[in-house]
Amino acid sequence: MLDREAFDVKINHNFSERTQGFVRYSFFYADVAEPPVFGVLGGPTAGNSATAAIGTSKNQSASINLTHTFSPNLVTEFRLGAVRVLFQGASPTEPDIATQLGFPGITENFFSAGIPSLVFNTFTGLGITATLPFKIAETSTNFVNDWTRIKGNHTFRFGADIRNLILNPLQSVGNPRGNPRGTLTFGSNITGINRSGNRTSFANSFAGFLLGLPSSVERVTINQEGGYRLRQYFFFAQDRWQVRPNLTVNYGLRYEIYPFATVPNPGDQARYDPETDQLFVAGYGDVDKRTNVKTDYTNFAPRFGIAYRPTQKTVFRGGYGISYTPLPINQLNTGNYPAQVRVSIPGPNSFTPVGSVTTPIPDTPLIDVSSGVITPPNIILNAVNPNARRGYVQSYNASVQREIYKFVIEAGYVGSMSTRLPVLQNINAVAPRADRPVTTSDRPLAQRYGRTVDVLYADFRASANYNALQTRIERRFRQGSRLTVAYTWSKALDYANIFDLENDLDINANYGPSGFDRTHMFVTGHVIRLPFGRRQLFFNKGGIGSAIFGGFTLGGTFAARTGQPISITGSRTANTTPIGFTNRPDVIGTPTILGGAGPGQPYFDTSAFQDPAPGTIGNAGRNIVRGPGFVSYNASLSRTFTLPFEAIKERVRLQLRADAFNITNSPQYRNPEGRVTDAQFGEITTSYNERQVRFGLRVTF
């Protein structure tokens, strides 16, 4: 449920014939109520929100724009803008609810009120999500000054853009996985049989919960709210060269500086160095507030584009450009000790529980950090390459457009190559062993420093690419009707969905189709003025028929897309189960698409996968199976009335509109379960929204 209010104000002023300006202010406020379906017991939301919470959102933005014309050939523009976002939410809870339900030692303060997150391999979880309560207070400002100089057939533009960001989150963005109430994971293996075989040899993971035997537990203690500060600098120069009336060339260069994030208070972030087992705490000793992470000053981004029209009905276009990754990866350091303490206690192996739900998660005492460099306790840590060079994306395209019999037909190639993309790798993961199940003492940093938990290392070292054939046909008809047909044949490859790797031991083993990749996409859209009313085929002489049926417009979009990839992960025996990441099975056949949907109806042939040999990583690649495609038709029907209002000396337009999404109410299935340890492996259990109809009224004056 969402109740909101918003308004915008803009004032224009001409200071002189050469100087104009405006100020603008926008305000938005909303009450968001998407409580969890189980109340104080948590669980997912019953609505469309990504997080089950009750909260508010308040956004404000203001801008000042000033333009001055020195001459017809020289113009400058100044822009100053500010945006303030305040977004906060929490889940309903009761005092000491965790203790009442048998989870001791959890409810301590405002951050950790509520029950822990209960994770099941085969069921929707319970408890309150890790990000609650949250409060994101973000203020961003930017100053832009650009100049335009026209000389002959050249139009030069140059200028600067300075941006500043202040982020004060109540829950640190540096540790999105940690939960201040704790997370108790219940795996199927706890009550399963340590042997190879199909999934029927495994008990339900809910049985481990009923016995109170978690396979792993963890909790984050928040000692400082944290936050970070960013300032970024951009300088640019470009030229639009009209070589001939039918040939235009654009070229330019940007220089971008992305200093890594700094923090407002000492200790708000810290960087772990796995080479020395030392933690560099920001703002103490000789450690600066960026934890001594260096800034890359080599970010030059050229741009080039060309448009050539050999005839009045044919146009060739092409372009190339480089853009840099703006992500400040050292913001992960705000989730480190001492600002946050993330304790993780895994079981010795996946078949042995770690204590019981009645055992409190132990606290980690704070130690003196005044020297700036300390040896941290044995807790989960984030590490960042202090000498990382920022990643970049090369984008390129070439297309031809031709008008044939009033149809505009366009075909083109669009591609990109991404280099040094950010990736988050667990450098303390360990592969399975053939002679025995691996334990936390087998971790590489356990042997060097006694570290038996995860160490997540952020660096710019992944890559990605995208290649596509894009086609489009468009036809405009009289009285505003039009038809558009588009088709894309594409392939996207990368190493990870967002940052997280599936195989942390071998980055190259993660290379495969992107999680968002769809090979074929076909979309057609139409806007049709219905043939009723004046100057139309029917009821064109006025009267009641024209009054009732005239003026309607029918719009619609038909989309058909092939399915997205599914990664097949997991293993069923202790000697094939690593620590720190999830193994993959071996592929022993073709995972033929069977097309089933629902319980007991596999979508693909699950017998094509089996456990790998003891002590090995499975040979299944990432995202090797495709999920179901997507076909949908959305339609809208609208009519606009013009109402004369003499009192305000202008016309008022009134639009009535009805929108229907998935008008045929066809089932749109989500991807099937890809974990071999899940009781519903290979089965589709969820779908997208059913048909929805929306009515609207809009007044414009």
C-alpha positions, 0 to 999 in steps of 0.5 A: 500500500502506498499513499503519496503526495508530490508537487513541483514548482518552477519559476522562469525569469529573463534578466535581460535579452542575453541572460535567462534563468530559472529555479525549480523545486520538487517535493515527494512524500510517501507512506509505504505499508508493506508489512510481512505476511506473518506479522512479528514473525516476518516473512515476505511481503504480500504486495509488490515491494521488494522488502516487507516493511512499514516506512516513509520516503521523503525526496526533495530536489532543487536546481538553479539554471542560468544561461548567458549569451555573449554573442550569437556564437558563444553561450555559457550555462551554469547549473547548480542542483541538490537532491535530498533523499530520506528513506526509512522503514522497519518491520513490526515487532514486540519487545523481547519477541526473540527471547519469548520464541526461544532465541536468546541473546538477540534483542539488545537495542533498536538495531536488533529488535525482532526475531532472527532471519530463518533460512530454509533451503526448500521453503520461504524463510521467516524472520526480519530481513537483514536490511531492517530497520533502515534509514538512508539519508542521502544528499547529493549536489552538483555544479555544472558549467558548460560553454558552447562556441560556434565557429564556421561548421564546428560547434565546440562544447567544453566544461566541467561537472563536479558532484558531491554525495553524502550518504548516512545510512542507519544500516551500513551499505558495506555489509548487505548480508549481515543481520543484527538479529542474526541469521540461522540457516537450516540445510537439508544435509543436517537430516540427510544421508551422506551419500550420492543419489537423487534428492529423495535421499534427503530430508526436508530442511524444515526438519532441521528447524524443528529439531533446532539444529542450524547448519550455520549461524551469523550476526552483525553487531553495529557499533557505528552507523557509518556513512561515506562521502564522495566527490567526483570530477568530470571535464569534457570537450567535444566538437560537432563538425558539419563536414558536409550538409549530409555528413556530420562527425562528433568527437570529444574527450572526457577526463574523469576523477573518482576518488574513493569514498571517505568517511565522516568519523574515525573508525567508520570504515577499515580495510583488511590486508590479507597479505599481512593480516592487518586491519587499517582503521580509517582516521587513526594513526597514519591511516587516512579516511580512505584507508590509504586506498589510492585514486586512479588519475588515468581515466580518459574517455574518448567519444566518436560518432558519425552520421552520413545521409547519401540520399534523402531516404538513407542514413548510416550511423556509427559510434564509439565511446568509453565510460568508466565504472563509478562504483566506490568499491571501498564503501564495503569497508564501512561494513568492517570491524570496528564499525560493524562486527560480523560473527559467522559460525559455520558447522564443521561440514554441511552434515554437522549442525552448529550448536542449537537455536538456544545457544546465543551467538557470542559477542566479539569484544572491541580492542584498541584501534588508536594506532590505526593498524591492528590484527583483527579478531576472527570475524568476517572481513571485507578487503579491497585492493588499495591499488585498484584501477577503475574499470571501463566499458567500450561501447560501439554501434553501427546502423543503417536506416532506410525509408521504403514505401512510408516504412522506416526500416533500421538495422544495426549492430550494438556491442560493448566490451567491459574491462576490469569490472568490480567483483567480490571474491571469497579468498578464504574459500576451500575446495572439497577433499576426496579423503574426508569432508573439509573443515574450516581449518582447511581454509587458506587463511586459517593455515596462515593466520587462524582465520576460519571465516569468509574474507571477501575481496573486492577488486576490478578484475572481471569482464563482460561483453554484449553483442546484438543485432537490433532491427526496427520497422516503424510506420506512421499513419494519418491522425496519429496512428502508428505501428512499431515492430522491433526484434533483437538477437543478442548475447551477453556474457560475464562472470557474475550477477552483480558482484558475487561469484559462484566459484570463488576458487577460479574466476574464469570458471564463472564466465558464461551467459549473463543472468539477464541474457535473452537470446531473442526479443520481439516487441511490437507496439501500436497506437490506433485512432479508432474509426469512430467520430468526426472525420472517421469511417463511422459516425462521421456526421456527429450525433449520439454515436459520435459523442459516445464512440468517437475520439478513442485511441487503442494502444498496445504492446506485444512482447515475446522473449526467450528465457533467462539462464539458470545456474545449476548448483549444489552437491549432495555429499560431504566429500563434494561440498566446499566451504565458502561457496557452492559446488556445481554438479557434473553434466552427464547428459543433455538437460532437455527442456520438458516444459513442466510447471508445478509440483512434480512436473520438472521443467528440464531433465534433472537426470542430466546432472549428478554429484561430481567425483569426491574432492572435485568441482563439478563440470557444469558451467554457469547459467547453462540451462534456459528458463521459460520464455515470456509472452504478454500483451498489454493494452490501453484504451483512452479518450481525451476531452477538451473542456473550455473554461472561460474563467481561467482563459484556457482550455482544460484537457480531461483524459480517461484511460484504462490499462490492462496488463497481461490482458489474456491472463496467460501464466508467465512462469519464473525460472525453475529451482536450480539447486540440486539439493532442493526438493523441488529441483527443476520445478517451477513454483512461482510466476509473474503477476496475473492480469491487472487492470488500472483506470485513470483520470488526468486533468491538464490545464 
